[in-house]
Amino acid sequence: MVFARTKLTLEDNCFVEEPGAVTIRFVGPDVTKIYKKVYELMKSVFRVPDSAIQEVEYNWAKGEKGDKFKVTWWLHKDMDLFSYLYIRFRLWGEGNGTGNAKLEIRSLLRSEYPQDTVWQRSLFYEMLRTLWHRIFYHKKREEYAEECRHSVVLFMKHMRKFLQQLRGEVKADVPPAAEEEVKKTGTEDRAEAKPKGT
């Protein structure tokens, strides 16, 4: 992000085709667990620290059907001196046992050029900047947009897998430490592996 009082901003959706946002809807158990998982996946998939994520809206209340919540995050990731990803995550949900939730992601790629000085506002500077942008930087922005799309798709893939785990359609991943223990002993210490009473 360019730190300037006046700047020229170029903004594009990472997904050019409409609607420009991707959505997941979920009906099933433990919908309140989605809140924590969304935050964890934002950090791991987009490889950003806590300081790059801002929670701009947080509403959580008790309703007739259980907890009712609405949360909005903005994620900011610098790509280089001029460009950064600006991604909005919106989560709505209701219920404690069985409930429903909706997650919407809108991803933007922004490039900013400072225009504070007389030189930066001059016609000659603008011509040079436009030429440099079209010849050299346009391809770089396309690469950043592709990385943005890839990260959003990967996020949605991990999120779908988590929601399937909540519904019991797939088993949770075995932690790496547990896998090492299984390799050493050749057995798995799981409750379902040994029937009760034996």
C-alpha positions as CSV (number, residue, x, y, z in Angstrom):
1,M,0.0,0.0,0.0
2,V,1.3,3.4,-1.0
3,F,1.4,5.9,1.9
4,A,0.5,9.2,0.2
5,R,-2.1,11.9,0.8
6,T,-3.2,11.8,-2.8
7,K,-3.0,8.7,-5.0
8,L,-4.3,7.1,-8.1
9,T,-6.0,3.8,-7.3
10,L,-6.7,1.0,-9.8
11,E,-9.1,-1.7,-8.5
12,D,-10.1,-5.0,-10.1
13,N,-12.1,-8.0,-9.0
14,C,-9.8,-11.0,-8.8
15,F,-12.7,-12.9,-10.4
16,V,-13.6,-10.9,-13.5
17,E,-16.8,-12.7,-14.3
18,E,-19.9,-11.8,-12.4
19,P,-20.9,-11.9,-9.6
20,G,-17.3,-11.2,-8.5
21,A,-17.9,-12.9,-5.2
22,V,-18.0,-16.6,-4.2
23,T,-20.4,-18.0,-1.6
24,I,-20.8,-21.2,0.5
25,R,-24.1,-22.0,2.2
26,F,-24.2,-24.6,5.0
27,V,-27.0,-26.4,6.9
28,G,-25.9,-28.7,9.6
29,P,-24.5,-29.1,13.1
30,D,-22.1,-26.9,15.1
31,V,-22.5,-23.8,12.9
32,T,-20.8,-21.6,15.5
33,K,-17.5,-23.5,14.9
34,I,-17.3,-22.0,11.4
35,Y,-16.3,-18.6,12.9
36,K,-13.0,-19.9,14.3
37,K,-12.3,-22.0,11.2
38,V,-12.7,-19.1,8.8
39,Y,-10.2,-17.0,10.8
40,E,-7.7,-19.9,10.9
41,L,-8.0,-20.5,7.2
42,M,-7.6,-16.8,6.3
43,K,-4.2,-16.8,8.1
44,S,-2.9,-20.1,6.7
45,V,-4.2,-20.0,3.1
46,F,-3.3,-16.4,2.4
47,R,-0.2,-16.5,4.6
48,V,-0.8,-13.3,6.5
49,P,-0.3,-12.4,10.2
50,D,-3.1,-11.4,12.6
51,S,-2.2,-7.7,11.9
52,A,-3.3,-8.1,8.3
53,I,-6.8,-9.1,9.2
54,Q,-9.3,-6.6,10.5
55,E,-12.7,-7.6,12.0
56,V,-14.9,-4.6,11.0
57,E,-18.2,-6.1,12.1
58,Y,-19.1,-8.5,14.9
59,N,-22.7,-9.2,15.9
60,W,-23.5,-12.2,18.1
61,A,-26.7,-12.7,19.9
62,K,-29.1,-15.3,21.3
63,G,-32.1,-16.0,19.1
64,E,-35.1,-18.4,19.2
65,K,-33.1,-21.0,17.2
66,G,-29.8,-20.5,19.2
67,D,-26.9,-18.2,18.5
68,K,-27.4,-15.6,15.7
69,F,-24.2,-14.1,14.3
70,K,-22.9,-11.8,11.6
71,V,-19.2,-11.1,11.2
72,T,-17.2,-9.2,8.5
73,W,-13.4,-9.3,8.1
74,W,-11.1,-7.4,5.7
75,L,-7.8,-9.1,4.8
76,H,-5.0,-7.0,3.4
77,K,-1.9,-8.6,1.8
78,D,0.9,-6.5,0.2
79,M,2.1,-8.0,-3.1
80,D,4.7,-5.3,-3.8
81,L,5.3,-1.6,-3.4
82,F,2.2,-0.6,-5.5
83,S,-0.2,-3.5,-5.3
84,Y,-2.1,-5.4,-2.6
85,L,-5.0,-7.9,-2.2
86,Y,-8.0,-6.6,-0.3
87,I,-10.4,-9.4,0.5
88,R,-13.8,-9.2,2.3
89,F,-15.1,-12.2,4.2
90,R,-18.8,-12.1,5.4
91,L,-20.2,-14.8,7.6
92,W,-23.9,-15.0,8.7
93,G,-25.4,-17.8,10.7
94,E,-27.9,-19.0,13.2
95,G,-28.3,-22.1,15.5
96,N,-26.4,-24.0,18.1
97,G,-27.1,-27.7,17.4
98,T,-28.3,-27.7,13.8
99,G,-28.3,-24.4,12.1
100,N,-27.5,-22.6,8.9
101,A,-24.6,-20.4,7.8
102,K,-23.5,-18.4,4.7
103,L,-20.0,-17.3,3.9
104,E,-19.3,-14.8,1.1
105,I,-15.9,-13.8,-0.2
106,R,-15.2,-10.8,-2.4
107,S,-11.6,-10.4,-3.5
108,L,-10.1,-7.2,-5.0
109,L,-6.7,-6.4,-6.4
110,R,-5.6,-2.8,-5.9
111,S,-2.7,-0.8,-7.3
112,E,-1.9,2.6,-6.0
113,Y,0.4,5.3,-7.4
114,P,1.3,8.4,-5.3
115,Q,0.4,11.8,-6.6
116,D,1.6,14.1,-3.8
117,T,4.2,16.1,-5.6
118,V,4.0,18.5,-8.6
119,W,6.1,16.0,-10.6
120,Q,3.8,13.1,-9.8
121,R,0.8,15.1,-11.0
122,S,2.5,16.3,-14.2
123,L,1.3,15.2,-17.6
124,F,4.8,13.9,-18.5
125,Y,5.0,11.8,-15.4
126,E,1.5,10.4,-16.1
127,M,2.5,9.5,-19.6
128,L,5.7,7.6,-18.4
129,R,3.7,5.9,-15.7
130,T,1.0,4.8,-18.1
131,L,3.6,3.5,-20.5
132,W,5.5,1.6,-17.8
133,H,2.2,0.2,-16.5
134,R,1.1,-1.1,-19.9
135,I,4.4,-2.5,-21.0
136,F,5.8,-4.0,-17.7
137,Y,3.4,-3.9,-14.8
138,H,0.2,-5.1,-16.4
139,K,1.6,-8.7,-16.6
140,K,2.6,-8.5,-13.0
141,R,-0.9,-7.5,-12.0
142,E,-2.3,-10.4,-13.9
143,E,0.0,-12.7,-12.0
144,Y,-1.2,-11.2,-8.7
145,A,-4.9,-11.6,-9.8
146,E,-4.2,-15.3,-10.6
147,E,-2.6,-15.8,-7.2
148,C,-5.6,-14.2,-5.6
149,R,-8.0,-16.5,-7.5
150,H,-5.9,-19.5,-6.6
151,S,-5.9,-18.6,-2.9
152,V,-9.7,-18.0,-2.8
153,V,-10.4,-21.3,-4.5
154,L,-8.0,-23.1,-2.1
155,F,-9.7,-21.4,0.9
156,M,-13.1,-22.6,-0.4
157,K,-11.8,-26.1,-0.9
158,H,-10.6,-26.3,2.7
159,M,-13.8,-24.7,4.0
160,R,-15.9,-27.3,2.1
161,K,-13.9,-30.1,3.6
162,F,-14.3,-28.7,7.1
163,L,-18.1,-28.4,6.6
164,Q,-18.2,-32.0,5.4
165,Q,-16.4,-33.0,8.6
166,L,-19.0,-31.1,10.6
167,R,-21.7,-33.1,8.9
168,G,-19.8,-36.4,9.5
169,E,-19.3,-37.0,5.7
170,V,-15.5,-37.3,6.0
171,K,-13.2,-38.0,8.9
172,A,-11.0,-35.3,10.3
173,D,-7.3,-35.4,9.3
174,V,-5.1,-37.3,11.6
175,P,-2.5,-34.9,13.2
176,P,1.1,-35.4,12.0
177,A,2.2,-36.6,15.5
178,A,-0.5,-39.2,15.5
179,E,0.6,-40.4,12.1
180,E,4.2,-40.9,13.3
181,E,2.9,-42.9,16.3
182,V,0.8,-45.1,14.0
183,K,3.9,-45.8,11.8
184,K,6.0,-46.7,14.8
185,T,3.5,-49.0,16.5
186,G,1.6,-50.2,13.4
187,T,-1.7,-49.7,15.2
188,E,-4.1,-46.9,15.7
189,D,-5.3,-45.9,19.1
190,R,-8.9,-45.1,18.2
191,A,-12.1,-45.8,20.0
192,E,-13.8,-47.3,16.9
193,A,-10.9,-49.6,16.2
194,K,-11.7,-51.8,19.2
195,P,-15.2,-52.7,20.1
196,K,-16.4,-52.0,23.6
197,G,-16.2,-54.8,26.1
198,T,-13.1,-56.5,24.5
